[in-house]
Amino acid sequence: MTQRDKAIYLDLDPKTLRNWRKNKPNLYKIIMLGFAFEEAVKKSKKNYETLEKLEREVVDL
């Protein structure tokens, strides 16, 4: 997700995110960590689903 995409998702002007990055680094960091956390959860879910599929295939052998 690009910075622009993140701004749109947050219903912000992209300039606002750039300003926060420069002038409010802690706020910006918290927001970016939130996006990173969400992405990690999505990846974990996908990995879990892949492992379940592999397990079913092994059991069916």
N, C-alpha and C positions, 0 to 999 in steps of 0.2 A: 504494500500500500504506500503510495507516494505521500509526501507532505500535503499536497493539495487534496488528495483523497481523504486523508485524516482530518483536515480542516473541514471539508464538506461533511464528513461523517459527524463531526462535532458541531456542525452548523455555525462555523466560524469563517471569517475571511482568512485566506492563507497568510496574509500579512500579520494577522493577530498571532498566529503560531510562531512566525519568524520573530516578532517582537517579544513574545514570551521567552523564546530561546535565548534572546540577547539580554532582556531586562528582568526576567523572572525564571532563571535557570532551574530552580527547584520545582516550580510548577510544571515547566516543560518536561523535566525528567520524569515526574510522576505520571504525566499523561503518556509519555513514550513507553514507560514501564507497563502501563495498563494495556497498551496496544501489543507489546511484546508478550505479556502474559496471555492475552486472548489468543494470539497466534500459537503460542506453545500449547495451550489447551486443545486447540484445533488439531495440531500435529499429533499430540498424544492420543486423541480420540481416533484419528485415522490409523495410527500405528496399532492401537488396540484392536480395531476392526480387522486390520490385516492379520494380526496374530490369531484372532478368533477364526478367521477363514482358513488359515494354515492348519490350525488345530483340527478343524472339521475335516479337512482333506486328509490329515494323518490318521484320524480315527476311522475314516472310510476305507483305508487301505486294507 
